[in-house]
Amino acid sequence: MFEQLALHGGSPVRPLLLPYGKQQVEEDDIAAVVEVLRSDWLTVGPTIEAFEEAFAHFVGASYAVAVSSGTAALHAAMHALEIGSGDEVIVSPLTFAASANCIIYQNGTPVFADVEPDTLLLDPHQVEEKLSARTKAIIAVDYAGQPCDYDALKAIARRHGLAVVADACHSVEGRYRGRAVGALGDLNVFSFHPVKHLTTGEGGMVTTNDAELAQRIRMFRNHGVSTDHRQRAAHGSYYYEMVTLGYNYRISDIQCALGLSQLKKLPAFVRRRQELAARYDEAFATLEGIVPVNVRADRVSAYHLYPVRCRLDALDLTRDAMYAALRAENIGVNVHYLPVYLHPYYRRRFNVGPGLCPIAEAAYKRLLTLPLFPRMTDEDLMDVIAAVKKIIRSYR
Ligand SMILES: *Cc1c(COP(=O)(O)O)cnc(C)c1O
């Protein structure tokens, strides 16, 4: 006898929805924010530098520049690399739209290269296929938390005089051939949105070993002005110069206080994600019907996400049916991602459509993201596994 699916009127595996991701903010995080609120500097103050220095040290990069979001960090990276009209930037399609939008902010052209079938990471061979005389940079996305093949990407970049940007919004604390995420690309971009590994509410960071790129990003986040308010205050000077067109992409000291406090817990947060992911892997290893994304032997994933692919051939079940069935069981599944160029804006503006990156498109049709966040309990995990098994049993 099969248990009746919640979708068909049976009782759900759990009474309340388990979200796919959630931040973890504790009393000491709150106290750190309150302390800054009582201080003289709510923004452009010393807590921003303290967060930047701690983050740079944590990831092993020479410089870190904090900005208002991961998207601002990507835009700043494109500006620092002087991407402009006529320039092409190769990017993975299986990502959040911001990874490619940043190219368009600078009037550059995003060129989508397909992903590897097992890891769903930007495929270096596909990158080579998409190179042209106009190519200026590669944006590699560490999908779900696994670092891309940076040695291969950097070898291509070296041969053709390109820059490599790591969109590491999923992968802080990940490792590639023993090296930490944060200095694998020429520029490395992080997000501190609440679903990410550590949060500042909204916020982002760029890390680099290049002093000049770091300085360009510092100016870009502050209207293109060459000195900041606090430097001028220290020298008692009113004079400042705007030397390039920048934006207000500043992060506040209030946010950085939260970030600094969260950073201390980051290793424990990521360890818990890895532990939960290992238990998912174990549960699904012998389960016909879904396949986790492969993590290569030379990588450590930081597991921002735990995506699986539904084996549509093995089951009389579509991804959307599986999604609806899991939702009915109160398992908060999600889908990451619709290939960027299939969004209506991209189709219209770049005259693209299905067929551009077949591996990413085929993956999208089968992908489901299961809940994963540090505070998830072992019981929550067992609920997810039970719901997946219950649905697969009833469709096989
Ligand atoms: C979250 C995310 C971003 C954007 O970060 P925000 O802080 O939300 O602006 C960019 N790229 C990827 C891959 C992301 O997951």
The ligand as a Gaussian input file, in Angstrom:
#p B3LYP/6-31G(d) Opt

LIG

0 1
 C       22.594000      36.147000      -4.917000
 C       23.356000      36.139000      -6.191000
 C       23.737000      37.313000      -6.854000
 C       23.245000      38.685000      -6.457000
 O       23.471000      39.043000      -5.157000
 P       22.536000      40.144000      -4.452000
 O       23.263000      40.399000      -3.172000
 O       21.191000      39.559000      -4.267000
 O       22.526000      41.351000      -5.327000
 C       24.530000      37.200000      -7.988000
 N       24.909000      36.011000      -8.459000
 C       24.534000      34.862000      -7.867000
 C       25.005000      33.564000      -8.442000
 C       23.732000      34.892000      -6.733000
 O       23.331000      33.740000      -6.174000

